Amino acid sequence: MKNYLYPMKCRIKAFGITREILNGNELVIELPQGATVADLKRELFGRYPRLTRLSSLFVAVNTEYAPEDQRLTEDCEIALIPPVSGG
């Protein structure tokens, strides 16, 4: 059983408009061990309310789109994928 008291550091890469909202290409935040994608999004929405205004925000973990209930680990690669418009 994991110890949920000790935080893990999650390194997040930002793309598109999320780079502007997060003020950079990369962000490191601490989350409890066993945190999910939904927990990550809640934390990000609390810190960066402008993210809630996006029409969609996908999270990729280790280069694959991740469901809300996917557990994160300290060594995973996390990316924020904002809505994309094309022409």
Secondary structure, DSSP 8 states (H G I E B T S, - for coil): ---TTSEEEEEEEE-THHHHHHTSSEEEEEEETT-BHHHHHHHHHHH-GGGGGSS--EEEETTEE--TT-B--TT--EEEE------
